[in-house]
Amino acid sequence: TADKTNIEIREQFVQMIEPTTESTAENEKIQMPICIDFDALKQENNDIIGWIYCPDTPINYPVVKGKDNNQYLRADLKGKYLVSGTIFADYRNNEVGEDKNYIVYGHNMKNGTMFTDLVNYSDKEFWEDHQVINFDTMAEFSKYQVMYAFSFDTNNETFCYNDFTDMNE
């Protein structure tokens, strides 16, 4: 099953660690509360670009970037059919760290996995308890504050939020 596949991936490539903060004269470097074996993950699939994690939610997955936005929509890391697919970055994103907005896709699964918890951001208490989503890459660790959450019908192309080319639009 999809959930079993993702549990196996976490068991093989992720280690929970105590969060630490390293202070330097210039800035404070915050470490993600999990340690990802990116070298081993890249051997499994060269399209791996990072890992997305939101504490106290099921969001704890590898992120890939394919040749288009259909490649991982219904495929696991090995390319086999998987109804939940794999969390993936929009193929039009630049390299990690180059875009002000980085678009990542995942399914809202009825079994509570993948990005299902994102619908809970409509609840103020949930948002207050889960304001940050962590995104770790081989290049850097980033924390993103959730500012907006919305849902829409993916079968309706009237609203295509990711086609803006100007950040002022």
Disulfide bonds with the S-S distance in Angstrom:
none
